[in-house]
Every structure is written in structure tokens, then in C-alpha cells.
């Protein structure tokens, strides 16, 4: 398993540009992004979810572990 840093950004109607970073463990990038996306959307209310669905930007990078 690898550690990934998944960053989400969207335009919130009340707070303006919003950036959230989630640390996720997964075997591949698509697996870790989907797990992080589920966790990210569970933390939003209805209006924030609507705003995020209109224009969500996702970026993901693999974090280097001590053994590499």
C-alpha cells in the first residue's frame, strides 16, 4: 500500500475558493482518489455538495515513504 495526498478545490458560495487536502492509503491512484472523494463528500452539507459538483478540481500525488 502507498500513501497519497489528494487535494480538492472548489468555489464555495459563502467562503469563496475552498481547498481541502486528504491523506489516503491505497494500492493505486484511482483507488486512493475514490476513497478520499467518498470521505470528502461525506463531510459536506447539501449546498457545499452542490457547489463542489459544479466545479471540483482534484490533484493527487504519491508521498515518498521512508523505505524508498
C-alpha positions as CSV (number, residue, x, y, z in Angstrom):
1,X,0.0,0.0,0.0
2,X,1.2,3.5,-0.8
3,X,0.3,6.9,0.8
4,X,-1.2,9.6,-1.4
5,X,-2.0,13.2,-0.8
6,X,-5.3,14.1,-2.6
7,X,-6.2,17.8,-2.9
8,X,-9.7,19.0,-3.7
9,X,-10.6,22.6,-4.6
10,X,-13.9,24.2,-5.5
11,X,-15.7,27.5,-5.3
12,X,-18.0,27.7,-2.2
13,X,-20.8,30.3,-2.4
14,X,-20.2,31.5,1.1
15,X,-16.5,31.2,1.7
16,X,-15.1,31.6,-1.8
17,X,-12.3,29.3,-3.0
18,X,-12.0,26.3,-0.8
19,X,-9.1,23.8,-0.7
20,X,-9.1,20.5,1.2
21,X,-6.2,18.0,1.4
22,X,-6.9,14.4,2.4
23,X,-4.1,11.9,3.1
24,X,-5.2,8.4,1.8
25,X,-3.7,5.0,1.6
26,X,-4.3,2.8,-1.4
27,X,-2.7,0.5,-3.9
28,X,-3.1,2.8,-6.9
29,X,-4.0,6.4,-7.6
30,X,-7.6,5.7,-8.7
31,X,-8.3,3.7,-5.6
32,X,-6.9,6.3,-3.3
33,X,-8.7,9.2,-5.1
34,X,-12.1,7.3,-4.9
35,X,-11.6,6.6,-1.2
36,X,-10.7,10.2,-0.5
37,X,-13.6,11.5,-2.6
38,X,-16.1,9.5,-0.6
39,X,-14.7,10.8,2.7
40,X,-14.6,14.4,1.3
41,X,-18.2,14.4,0.2
42,X,-19.4,12.8,3.5
43,X,-18.2,15.9,5.3
44,X,-20.1,18.4,3.1
45,X,-23.6,19.7,3.6
46,X,-26.2,19.9,0.7
47,X,-25.2,23.3,-0.6
48,X,-21.5,22.7,-0.4
49,X,-22.0,19.4,-2.2
50,X,-23.9,21.2,-5.0
51,X,-21.1,23.8,-5.3
52,X,-18.4,21.1,-5.4
53,X,-20.3,19.2,-8.1
54,X,-20.3,22.3,-10.3
55,X,-16.6,22.6,-10.4
56,X,-14.4,20.3,-8.4
57,X,-10.6,20.1,-9.2
58,X,-8.7,17.0,-8.0
59,X,-5.0,16.6,-7.8
60,X,-3.1,13.7,-6.4
61,X,0.5,12.9,-5.6
62,X,2.3,10.0,-4.1
63,X,4.1,10.6,-0.9
64,X,7.6,9.2,-0.5
65,X,7.9,6.7,2.3
66,X,11.0,6.2,4.4
67,X,11.9,2.9,2.7
68,X,12.1,4.3,-0.8
